[in-house]
Amino acid sequence: MKRIVAILVLLSVCLPVTGCWNSRELTDMSIVVGMGIDSVPNSNDYSVSFQIVNAGALSAQGGAQVGMGALPIVTYSSQDNSLFGALRKASRKVPRRLFFGHIQLVVIGEEAAKKGINDLFDFMERSHEVRLSSTVLISRGTTAEEIVSIVTPLEKTPSIGISRKSRITSQVWAENADTNVKEIINDLVGPGEPIIGGIQIIGDRKLASTERNAKNAQPPSYVLINGISLMKKGKLIGWMDNHLARGVMWTRNEMKGTVMNLPCEEAGTKDVVVVVRSITKVKPSLQEGKPKFLIHIKEEGVLGETTCSDDLNNRDAMKRIQDKWAAQTKKEVAATITAAQKAESDVLGFGSFLQKSYPKQWKKLEKNWPQTFAESEYEIQVETYIRRAGMRGSSFKKQMIEAEE
């Protein structure tokens, strides 16, 4: 009898705490996959845009009228002087509660980035829903709302496609940065500046958010991942493009792959090296209290293409290509450091290396670090190794020249 009473007591205690107290039905939620943050002109307000999945349009139920002719995404926007306030205000327009657990992309408008991004990430880090792994980009020449409203032909949910595009192009071309919310927050609280990739709309911006943009073999507009932000005290002051952007990736040890076009002696000819591996080590030192940085880069690659007449079976010829490659890498990295120092923007993360190696001295240097960084000396060392030359040795052009002779 006592055992039965004890069981009943335990059951009565457990009953009030069973179930999911904060559960929400899927039909009551609007799944946000992309968010755009713009600055409202002549005010301190934000305009926040949400790219929401239109589940009906994505459904494979072909016979149903739900989603027939509808776009796969819907974008709503609202304004407030805080991101959280704008989110709540959106409830007046969206028929369901916004759910950020699957957000893939955050786009910051260029004007908002110029005012400063420090305050934008507090909401993202504090929220239990927003993914810290979400890709972050800054719009160029357009608003963040236009970016998250675009309709793309190859991806039904454009935010997922843009996030994937950012990751892929940073791995194979290395002229943009694929950074997420967590990485940017870590840079903001550190001694350096964050790097954020740029995104812009190419073509007819008016048609970018229409169904026509997704149904044409040649879309009238598309998004281009382009450049790396140049920040100072959390504010956008410019852009690192082309080789300058690639130099940032080398210096920060984030180079995953790129293509080097190396001109030969003959006019109009070149060797093309595909970088497949790159490791950068930055070693700081203090000389009479002044910082100096040794940047050592070790690269490996393959010869992807050549229009030169060199005999690639000759070791000296391969050595010449490696030397050209090393020289070009050194030139690009030096140009990047010069540009960053001119802007007094430590987007290269030199301050973090100095802080780790000389914590006591860093306390004296950090107060005027932007100016000290601009005056710091540096040395660049580059090692390059071509591991293979593809499926053949010399170019067939060499054989054609020899046949003519």
C-alpha positions as CSV (number, residue, x, y, z in Angstrom):
1,M,0.0,0.0,0.0
2,K,2.8,2.4,0.9
3,R,4.4,1.7,-2.5
4,I,1.2,2.5,-4.4
5,V,0.8,5.8,-2.4
6,A,4.5,6.7,-3.2
7,I,3.9,6.1,-6.9
8,L,0.8,8.2,-7.0
9,V,2.6,11.0,-5.2
10,L,5.4,10.9,-7.8
11,L,3.0,10.9,-10.7
12,S,1.1,13.9,-9.2
13,V,4.4,15.8,-9.0
14,C,5.4,15.0,-12.6
15,L,2.1,15.9,-14.2
16,P,2.4,19.7,-14.0
17,V,5.8,19.7,-15.7
18,T,5.1,17.4,-18.6
19,G,4.9,18.6,-22.2
20,C,6.7,21.4,-24.1
21,W,5.6,24.6,-22.4
22,N,7.0,26.8,-25.2
23,S,6.1,24.6,-28.2
24,R,4.9,26.2,-31.4
25,E,3.2,24.6,-34.3
26,L,4.9,24.8,-37.7
27,T,1.7,26.2,-39.2
28,D,2.0,29.2,-36.8
29,M,5.5,30.2,-37.8
30,S,7.1,32.1,-40.6
31,I,10.5,30.7,-41.2
32,V,13.0,33.5,-41.8
33,V,16.0,32.5,-44.0
34,G,17.5,36.0,-44.7
35,M,17.5,39.4,-42.9
36,G,18.5,42.8,-44.3
37,I,19.4,45.8,-42.1
38,D,19.3,49.3,-43.6
39,S,19.7,52.7,-42.1
40,V,16.7,55.0,-42.6
41,P,17.9,58.3,-44.1
42,N,17.8,61.4,-41.9
43,S,17.0,59.4,-38.7
44,N,18.5,56.9,-36.2
45,D,16.0,54.2,-37.2
46,Y,16.7,50.9,-38.8
47,S,14.7,49.3,-41.6
48,V,14.8,45.6,-41.1
49,S,13.7,43.2,-43.9
50,F,12.9,39.6,-43.5
51,Q,13.1,37.0,-46.3
52,I,10.5,34.4,-45.4
53,V,10.0,31.0,-47.1
54,N,6.7,30.6,-48.9
55,A,6.1,27.0,-48.0
56,G,3.1,26.7,-50.3
57,A,5.1,27.7,-53.4
58,L,7.9,25.3,-52.5
59,S,5.5,22.4,-52.0
60,A,5.7,19.6,-54.6
61,Q,2.0,19.1,-54.4
62,G,1.5,19.9,-58.1
63,G,-2.3,19.7,-58.2
64,A,-3.0,22.1,-55.3
65,Q,-3.9,25.7,-55.9
66,V,-1.7,26.7,-53.0
67,G,1.4,28.4,-54.3
68,M,0.3,28.2,-58.0
69,G,2.2,31.2,-59.6
70,A,3.5,32.3,-56.2
71,L,7.1,33.2,-55.6
72,P,9.1,30.9,-53.3
73,I,10.0,33.7,-50.9
74,V,8.2,36.7,-49.4
75,T,9.9,39.8,-48.0
76,Y,8.4,42.0,-45.3
77,S,10.1,45.1,-43.7
78,S,9.5,47.3,-40.7
79,Q,11.2,50.3,-39.1
80,D,12.2,51.1,-35.6
81,N,15.1,52.6,-33.6
82,S,16.1,49.1,-32.5
83,L,16.4,45.8,-34.3
84,F,14.2,44.0,-31.7
85,G,11.6,46.7,-32.0
86,A,11.5,46.4,-35.8
87,L,11.2,42.6,-35.4
88,R,8.1,43.0,-33.2
89,K,6.6,45.7,-35.4
90,A,6.7,43.2,-38.3
91,S,4.0,41.2,-36.6
92,R,1.5,43.8,-37.9
93,K,2.3,42.7,-41.5
94,V,3.2,39.0,-41.2
95,P,0.3,36.6,-40.5
96,R,2.6,34.2,-38.5
97,R,5.2,34.5,-35.8
98,L,8.8,35.0,-37.2
99,F,11.1,32.1,-36.5
100,F,14.9,32.8,-36.9
101,G,16.2,29.3,-36.2
102,H,17.0,28.6,-39.8
103,I,18.3,32.0,-40.9
104,Q,21.2,31.6,-43.3
105,L,22.1,35.2,-44.3
106,V,22.4,38.6,-42.8
107,V,22.9,41.6,-45.1
108,I,23.9,45.0,-43.8
109,G,23.2,48.0,-45.9
110,E,26.2,50.0,-47.0
111,E,24.9,53.2,-45.4
112,A,24.2,51.4,-42.1
113,A,27.7,49.9,-42.2
114,K,29.1,53.4,-42.6
115,K,27.3,54.5,-39.4
116,G,28.8,51.5,-37.5
117,I,28.0,47.9,-37.0
118,N,28.9,47.5,-33.3
119,D,25.3,47.9,-32.1
120,L,23.8,45.5,-34.7
121,F,25.4,42.3,-33.4
122,D,24.2,42.6,-29.8
123,F,20.7,41.5,-30.8
124,M,22.1,38.6,-32.8
125,E,24.3,37.3,-30.0
126,R,21.6,37.8,-27.3
127,S,18.8,36.1,-29.2
128,H,18.4,32.4,-28.6
129,E,17.1,31.8,-32.1
130,V,19.5,33.7,-34.4
131,R,22.2,31.4,-35.7
132,L,25.7,32.6,-35.0
133,S,26.8,30.7,-38.1
134,S,24.8,32.9,-40.4
135,T,26.7,34.4,-43.3
136,V,27.1,38.2,-43.1
137,L,27.5,40.4,-46.1
138,I,27.4,44.2,-46.8
139,S,25.5,45.5,-49.8
140,R,27.3,47.7,-52.3
141,G,25.5,50.3,-54.3
142,T,22.1,49.0,-53.2
143,T,20.0,48.4,-50.1
144,A,20.0,45.3,-48.0
145,E,16.3,45.0,-48.6
146,E,16.9,44.7,-52.4
147,I,19.4,41.9,-51.8
148,V,17.0,39.8,-49.6
149,S,14.2,40.5,-52.0
150,I,15.9,39.1,-55.1
151,V,14.6,36.0,-56.8
152,T,17.2,33.6,-58.2
153,P,16.8,30.9,-60.9
154,L,18.9,28.1,-59.4
155,E,17.9,28.4,-55.8
156,K,14.3,28.5,-54.6
157,T,15.4,30.2,-51.4
158,P,17.8,32.9,-52.5
159,S,19.4,33.5,-49.0
160,I,20.6,29.9,-48.9
161,G,22.0,30.3,-52.4
162,I,23.8,33.5,-51.6
163,S,25.3,32.0,-48.4
164,R,26.5,29.1,-50.4
165,K,27.9,31.3,-53.2
166,S,29.8,33.4,-50.6
167,R,31.4,30.2,-49.2
168,I,32.3,28.7,-52.6
169,T,33.8,31.9,-54.1
170,S,35.9,32.5,-51.1
171,Q,37.3,29.0,-51.4
172,V,38.1,29.1,-55.1
173,W,38.7,32.8,-55.9
174,A,39.6,34.4,-52.6
175,E,38.6,37.9,-53.4
176,N,35.9,38.0,-50.7
177,A,35.5,37.0,-47.1
178,D,33.0,34.4,-46.0
179,T,32.4,35.4,-42.3
180,N,29.6,34.7,-39.9
181,V,28.1,36.4,-37.0
182,K,30.3,34.8,-34.4
183,E,33.5,35.6,-36.2
184,I,32.6,39.2,-36.6
185,I,31.7,39.5,-32.9
186,N,35.1,38.0,-32.0
187,D,36.9,40.6,-34.2
188,L,34.8,43.5,-32.7
189,V,35.9,42.7,-29.2
190,G,39.5,42.1,-30.2
191,P,42.3,44.5,-31.2
192,G,41.7,44.3,-34.9
193,E,38.8,45.0,-37.3
194,P,36.3,42.5,-38.8
195,I,36.3,41.7,-42.5
196,I,33.0,41.3,-44.2
197,G,32.3,40.4,-47.8
198,G,30.5,42.7,-50.2
199,I,27.5,41.9,-52.4
200,Q,25.9,43.8,-55.2
201,I,23.1,43.5,-57.8
202,I,24.3,43.5,-61.4
203,G,21.7,44.3,-64.1
204,D,18.2,45.6,-63.9
205,R,17.5,46.1,-60.2
206,K,13.8,46.7,-60.8
207,L,13.3,43.1,-62.1
208,A,15.5,41.5,-59.5
209,S,12.5,40.7,-57.2
210,T,10.1,39.6,-59.9
211,E,9.2,36.2,-61.2
212,R,10.8,37.1,-64.6
213,N,14.2,37.1,-63.0
214,A,13.9,33.4,-62.1
215,K,12.4,32.2,-65.4
216,N,14.8,33.7,-68.0
217,A,17.7,31.7,-69.4
218,Q,19.7,34.9,-69.0
219,P,18.4,36.6,-65.8
220,P,18.0,40.4,-66.2
221,S,19.8,40.7,-62.8
222,Y,22.0,38.6,-60.5
223,V,23.9,39.0,-57.3
224,L,27.7,39.3,-57.3
225,I,29.9,38.6,-54.3
226,N,32.6,41.2,-54.5
227,G,35.3,42.7,-52.3
228,I,36.2,42.8,-48.6
229,S,35.1,45.7,-46.2
230,L,37.7,48.1,-44.9
231,M,36.6,49.0,-41.4
232,K,37.8,51.5,-38.8
233,K,36.4,51.4,-35.3
234,G,33.5,49.3,-36.5
235,K,32.6,51.6,-39.3
236,L,32.9,51.0,-43.1
237,I,35.3,53.4,-44.6
238,G,36.1,51.7,-48.0
239,W,36.6,48.5,-49.8
240,M,39.4,46.1,-50.6
241,D,38.9,44.8,-54.1
242,N,40.6,42.4,-56.5
243,H,44.2,41.8,-55.6
244,L,43.9,43.9,-52.4
245,A,41.2,41.6,-51.2
246,R,43.2,38.5,-52.0
247,G,46.1,40.0,-50.0
248,V,43.8,40.2,-47.0
249,M,43.0,36.5,-47.3
250,W,46.7,35.6,-47.5
251,T,47.8,37.7,-44.6
252,R,45.0,36.5,-42.3
253,N,45.8,32.8,-43.2
254,E,42.3,32.4,-44.8
255,M,43.5,31.6,-48.3
256,K,41.9,28.4,-49.4
257,G,42.4,28.6,-53.1
258,T,42.8,31.0,-56.0
259,V,44.2,31.4,-59.5
260,M,47.5,33.2,-60.3
261,N,48.0,34.6,-63.9
262,L,51.8,34.9,-64.4
263,P,53.0,36.6,-67.6
264,C,55.8,35.0,-69.6
265,E,58.5,36.6,-71.6
266,E,56.6,36.2,-74.9
267,A,53.9,38.9,-75.3
268,G,50.4,37.8,-74.5
269,T,51.4,34.5,-73.0
270,K,51.0,33.3,-69.4
271,D,51.3,30.5,-66.9
272,V,48.2,29.9,-64.8
273,V,48.9,28.4,-61.3
274,V,46.0,27.1,-59.2
275,V,46.7,27.6,-55.5
276,V,45.5,24.5,-53.6
277,R,47.1,25.1,-50.2
278,S,48.4,28.1,-48.4
279,I,49.7,28.6,-44.8
280,T,50.5,32.0,-43.4
281,K,52.4,32.6,-40.1
282,V,52.7,36.1,-38.7
283,K,55.5,36.5,-36.2
284,P,55.6,39.9,-34.3
285,S,58.6,41.4,-32.7
286,L,59.4,44.7,-30.8
287,Q,62.5,46.6,-31.8
288,E,63.1,49.6,-29.5
289,G,59.4,49.5,-28.6
290,K,58.2,49.6,-32.2
291,P,56.3,46.6,-33.7
292,K,57.7,44.7,-36.7
293,F,55.9,41.8,-38.3
294,L,57.4,38.9,-40.3
295,I,54.8,37.4,-42.6
296,H,55.8,34.0,-43.9
297,I,53.6,32.4,-46.6
298,K,54.0,28.8,-47.8
299,E,52.0,27.9,-50.9
300,E,51.4,24.8,-52.9
301,G,49.7,24.6,-56.3
302,V,49.3,23.0,-59.7
303,L,49.9,24.3,-63.2
304,G,46.4,24.7,-64.5
305,E,47.1,26.3,-67.9
306,T,50.0,27.6,-70.0
307,T,50.4,29.4,-73.2
308,C,54.2,29.8,-72.9
309,S,56.8,27.8,-74.8
310,D,58.8,26.7,-71.8
311,D,59.9,23.1,-71.5
312,L,58.1,22.1,-68.3
313,N,60.1,18.9,-68.1
314,N,63.1,21.2,-67.3
315,R,63.5,21.9,-63.6
316,D,64.8,25.4,-64.2
317,A,61.6,26.2,-66.1
318,M,59.4,25.1,-63.2
319,K,61.7,27.0,-60.8
320,R,61.1,30.2,-62.9
321,I,57.4,29.8,-62.6
322,Q,57.6,29.3,-58.8
323,D,59.7,32.4,-58.5
324,K,57.2,34.5,-60.5
325,W,54.4,33.1,-58.4
326,A,56.3,34.0,-55.1
327,A,57.1,37.5,-56.4
328,Q,53.4,38.1,-57.4
329,T,52.2,36.9,-54.0
330,K,54.7,39.1,-52.2
331,K,53.7,42.1,-54.3
332,E,49.9,41.7,-53.6
333,V,50.4,41.2,-49.9
334,A,52.7,44.3,-49.7
335,A,50.1,46.4,-51.5
336,T,47.4,45.2,-49.2
337,I,49.4,46.0,-46.0
338,T,50.2,49.5,-47.5
339,A,46.5,50.2,-48.2
340,A,45.5,49.0,-44.7
341,Q,48.2,51.1,-43.0
342,K,47.2,54.2,-45.1
343,A,43.6,53.8,-43.8
344,E,44.9,53.1,-40.2
345,S,42.7,50.0,-40.3
346,D,44.0,46.7,-38.9
347,V,41.9,44.4,-40.9
348,L,44.9,42.1,-41.1
349,G,44.7,41.2,-37.4
350,F,48.3,42.3,-36.6
351,G,47.2,43.6,-33.2
352,S,46.0,40.2,-32.1
353,F,49.4,38.6,-32.8
354,L,51.1,41.4,-30.9
355,Q,48.7,41.0,-28.0
356,K,49.3,37.3,-27.7
357,S,53.1,37.5,-27.9
358,Y,53.7,40.7,-25.8
359,P,50.7,41.1,-23.4
360,K,52.4,43.5,-21.1
361,Q,53.7,45.8,-23.9
362,W,50.4,45.6,-25.6
363,K,48.7,47.5,-22.8
364,K,50.8,50.5,-23.7
365,L,50.4,50.1,-27.5
366,E,46.6,49.4,-27.7
367,K,45.5,53.0,-26.9
368,N,47.0,54.4,-30.1
369,W,47.1,51.1,-32.0
370,P,45.6,52.4,-35.3
371,Q,48.4,55.0,-35.6
372,T,51.1,52.5,-34.3
373,F,49.9,49.9,-36.8
374,A,50.2,52.5,-39.7
375,E,53.8,53.0,-38.8
376,S,54.8,49.4,-38.1
377,E,57.5,47.7,-40.2
378,Y,57.0,44.4,-41.9
379,E,58.8,41.8,-43.9
380,I,57.3,39.3,-46.3
381,Q,58.7,35.8,-47.1
382,V,57.0,33.6,-49.6
383,E,57.7,29.9,-50.5
384,T,56.0,28.4,-53.5
385,Y,55.9,24.8,-54.7
386,I,54.3,23.5,-57.9
387,R,53.4,19.9,-57.2
388,R,52.3,18.8,-60.6
389,A,51.8,20.2,-64.1
390,G,48.5,18.5,-65.0
391,M,48.1,15.7,-67.5
392,R,51.0,16.6,-69.7
393,G,54.4,18.3,-69.6
394,S,55.1,21.1,-72.0
395,S,52.4,22.9,-73.9
396,F,51.5,21.6,-77.4
397,K,52.5,25.2,-78.5
398,K,56.2,24.2,-77.9
399,Q,55.7,21.2,-80.2
400,M,54.1,23.4,-82.9
401,I,57.1,25.8,-82.8
402,E,59.6,23.0,-83.0
403,A,57.6,21.4,-85.9
404,E,57.8,24.8,-87.8
405,E,61.5,25.0,-87.2
